Amino acid sequence: MREITKVRVVTRGFVIDILAKVKNAFGMRLNKYEDMISKAKEEIWEELKKEKVTLKWFRYEMSQLTNGAMVIMLYGEAK
């Protein structure tokens, strides 16, 4: 069994935060945040592909850090 962990830390921007607060107040989707998360997940998968790692199973964990940063972690077991 070989455990795999990949981590990305992403941060939000000042302008994006202001727009997100307005959109959130109206119950709108926060597209910029969705894009940021999707991009980080894609980068993790690209890195795994480069390393020729195939996963038997995996999970994502996403947690907010201080000052608007977010950590996105993929962990699992390689085949």
Wavefront OBJ file of the C-alpha trace (Angstrom):
o trace
v 0.000 0.000 0.000
v 1.315 3.436 -0.952
v -0.411 6.454 0.522
v -0.716 9.539 -1.662
v -1.307 13.114 -0.521
v -1.394 16.211 -2.718
v -2.005 19.684 -1.318
v -2.744 23.054 -2.908
v -3.199 26.315 -1.033
v -5.113 28.969 -2.933
v -5.917 32.522 -1.961
v -8.684 34.873 -2.850
v -8.187 38.376 -4.158
v -9.411 41.638 -2.643
v -11.645 42.542 -5.598
v -13.024 39.006 -5.873
v -13.941 39.124 -2.177
v -15.933 42.335 -2.601
v -17.842 40.978 -5.596
v -18.428 37.663 -3.821
v -19.957 39.395 -0.797
v -22.433 41.214 -3.035
v -23.292 38.049 -4.995
v -23.611 36.062 -1.769
v -26.052 38.616 -0.360
v -28.321 37.954 -3.359
v -27.881 34.178 -3.232
v -25.929 34.066 -6.478
v -23.240 31.539 -7.408
v -19.660 32.478 -6.568
v -18.151 31.543 -9.932
v -14.670 32.890 -9.247
v -14.355 30.708 -6.152
v -15.706 27.707 -8.051
v -13.128 28.319 -10.789
v -10.339 28.652 -8.213
v -11.243 25.304 -6.621
v -11.628 23.567 -9.990
v -8.246 24.834 -11.175
v -6.489 23.595 -8.022
v -8.115 20.159 -8.385
v -7.067 19.992 -12.055
v -3.472 20.836 -11.094
v -3.435 17.988 -8.583
v -4.676 15.497 -11.208
v -2.143 16.772 -13.769
v 0.646 16.221 -11.222
v -0.577 12.678 -10.503
v -0.712 11.973 -14.241
v 2.872 13.253 -14.700
v 4.004 10.991 -11.867
v 2.077 8.098 -13.471
v 0.124 7.469 -10.288
v -3.175 5.614 -10.499
v -5.337 5.750 -7.407
v -7.310 2.862 -5.961
v -9.427 5.347 -3.999
v -9.228 9.031 -3.046
v -10.928 11.735 -1.031
v -10.832 15.522 -1.096
v -10.625 17.687 1.978
v -11.089 21.441 1.679
v -10.580 23.765 4.616
v -10.504 27.505 4.986
v -7.317 28.958 6.404
v -6.842 32.430 7.849
v -7.149 35.571 5.740
v -9.142 33.986 2.940
v -6.782 31.207 1.957
v -8.084 27.705 1.342
v -6.280 24.381 1.424
v -7.373 21.666 -0.976
v -6.013 18.222 -0.212
v -6.432 15.010 -2.113
v -5.455 11.852 -0.281
v -5.799 8.201 -1.129
v -4.055 4.965 -1.976
v -2.116 4.163 -5.115
v -2.822 0.946 -7.035
l 1 2 3 4 5 6 7 8 9 10 11 12 13 14 15 16 17 18 19 20 21 22 23 24 25 26 27 28 29 30 31 32 33 34 35 36 37 38 39 40 41 42 43 44 45 46 47 48 49 50 51 52 53 54 55 56 57 58 59 60 61 62 63 64 65 66 67 68 69 70 71 72 73 74 75 76 77 78 79
